[in-house]
Every structure is written in structure tokens, then in C-alpha cells.
Amino acid sequence: MKDETRLIHTRKGRGDRETVNPPIERASTVLFSTREALYGDLPTYGRMGLTVHRELEAALCGLEHATYAKLTTNGLQACALAVASVVKAGDHVLITDSLYGPTRRFCQRRLRAMGIESTRFDPLIGSEIGTLIQPNTAAIFLEAPGSLTFDISDTPAIVKVAKDRGILTILDNTWGAGVLHKPLDLGVDISIQALTKYAVGHADNMGGAVMTASKRLETKIEACSTDWGISLSPEDAYMALRGLRTLTTRLKQHESAGYTIANWLKTRPEVSQVLHPGLESHPEHEIWQRDFTGANGLFGVVLSETSTDQLDRFLEAFKLFGMGFSWGGYESLLIPCCDQLNRMKEDRIHDRSGPLLRIHVGLEHPDDLIEDLNQAFRVLN
């Protein structure tokens, strides 16, 4: 089945009477009638998840071509669980320099406290990743596209080197949402999503997921999750599942409006560069075409030389675009990103002429969003 169909038809074993959506079971205690059942294979405690959790896991597995999915309370927890599940004290991890900031912080601060070192690498390194591999390198952590800067790594090239060396690969697939990008099909060992973003799609709850098609890695992820007591509330699981039902339809609108806004911004004298992987002007556009099946509404913009006062006037002039963290909801957002950048060397982003912005194009009509941008540029000028 196509993703559009698979995300709707996930329920199994329909009887004479069954609701379209799975029930939300608010429970800590689960009762059993026999000792054998109490210590059997069924979930024995609410923390392990019940009906709605199983439905969400099944939908995510179908979407990502995985055989196992572990739910978490948010995307950062999913990233932390994924990497911590496969490393031990004395190991070394390679992390892309464009990794989501809080994930990079976890790797550099928390893993170090656990006796695990991490090294950042240029997201465009490709097969040269082999030069950075150490005898104790256990995993390579990717994100596609890169957070804030929208670099597109050559994932298959990196995966090939990793497999030749017996090293695991992990990829944050939140931008691809499981629809636009299939990391496991490219040989990646573990795929991650912050369900908070496009899966939920309405900016009203959070969640995360770690997915794999490896039975061995399933055992490792499950054990780490159990030891850490990770769980997702039934309400949040339900909201994520409900969001998945309309995911492909929403993404098409985000994509279409995103292209409209991105192409309009390219014509503006106030804009130095538009960092949209789907545009031919993007440096890694050909890699994106090869590995992705579409785009969404999230991309970056580098302004031409702009003073701090001009930037503040610009940001405060918007009537439709909100200034807030996260993305993937129905609402359009625009934030300055320079304060978040923490890159290891000069690159095409550090060589920018003006401030770096991140734009999420929501579900509003693009004409209205263009007018909002237009009036904000008038204020900037």
C-alpha cells in the first residue's frame, strides 16, 4: 500500500463492532486472571503502553519500513535513547556538525559523563568519513537535512563506510517525517522522529520515536528504554496517531506553499540566500533528489547585510508568522537562528552576509504569507 493508505488502515482484527480509532486506556495497573498471564508476554503495566501505543507503533513501522518502534515523550529523548542504546563506556561516536543542538549537547555533555567521547564532522564529508573513524568508534549520528543549515549529507556513502567498518548509523528523520525520506531503505540502522513536529501537526503535544529493522538493535533499544523507564502518555500517543492519519495530505500543502514562499524570497533584494533543498540553487540539490521524494515547509534564509535594529523591526512587524521554537504545525513560524549556531569551522553559513532565519510555512494561504513578509520587509527598510 501507499503511505496515504497505510497510515489510515492500521487497525487489525475488526469484529462486528469496533471504533474507527483505538481506545485511550488511562491505566497504570493492568489486571490478569491467571499467574501465567500476569507473567506472560502481554504488557503488564501502563508504562509499557496499551492499545493506542501499539497502533501508533504499527503505523510508524509501516511508514519507516521498520519492524520495531519505541515511543518516547519527545524528540530529544528519542535521540538520546537511540545513541545510548548502542554505546558503552570507552566508545566513541561521530556526530554531524549540523545535528540538532540539544542532541549535540547530549552527545557532548551527557555521553562524556558516561565515559563516551564524541567528535563532530562536516556534514558534507561523504565517504571521507573513514578518516575520522577511531578503533573504538561505535556509531555515526546523522540528520537529514541538517538542523538550521539544511545541509544534505551523502547518507549512502557514509553508510557504506560504516558497514564496511562494522559501525552503526543513526539518522534523525524528523524533517522527512517518514514520508519524504526512508533512511532504513538506505541502509541506516536506526531512524528517529520527533513526533512533536509533522506527525502531530497541530503544535499541541509532544512525542518521539526510535525505529529499526534489526532484531538485535530492537533488543538493545528495548532494554535501555526499560532501564530508563521511558514511556509516552496514552493521550499523547493518541494525538500522534490522529495526526498521522492526515500527514501525507498536510505535507503536500506544506510543500506547495513552501516552494511558493521560497521562490518569492529568492527575488527579494533583502535576501542573500534561500536554503531550500528542493531548489536547484541548493548546493546538494542532486543528492536530495536522489534520496528524498519531496519537501515540506521548513527551510532557511540568509538575509543580506542587516543591522540588529533592522532585524528586530523586521521580526516584530509580522502579523501571521509567529516567532517561536518548534515547527511542523499548521501555523507559520519565522525565527532568527544566529544565536543557536555553534559550528566547528567556517562554512557557507558562517560566510553569510547577514542573519540566518528559519522559516516554517504552515497551512495558511501563501498569498497572505507573502503579503505578511512584504510588509515586514517594508518595515525593515
Secondary structure, 3 states (H helix, E strand, C coil): CCHHHHCCCCCCCCCCCCCCCCCCCCCCECCCCCHHHHCCCCCCEHHHCCHHHHHHHHHHHHHHCCCEEEEECCHHHHHHHHHHCCCCCCCEEEEECCCCHHHHHHHHHHHHHCCCEEEEECCCCHHHHHHHCCCCEEEEEEECCCCCCCCCCCHHHHHHHHHHHCCEEEEECCCCCCCCCCHHHHCCCEEEEECCCCCCCCCCCCCEEEEECCHHHHHHHHHHHHHHCCCCCHHHHHHHHHHHHCHHHHHHHHHHHHHHHHHHHHCCCCEEEEECCCCCCCCCHHHHHHHCCCCCCEEEEEECCCCHHHHHHHHHCCCCCECCCCCCCCCCEEEECHHHCCCCCCCCCCCCCCCEEEEECCCCCHHHHHHHHHHHHHHHC
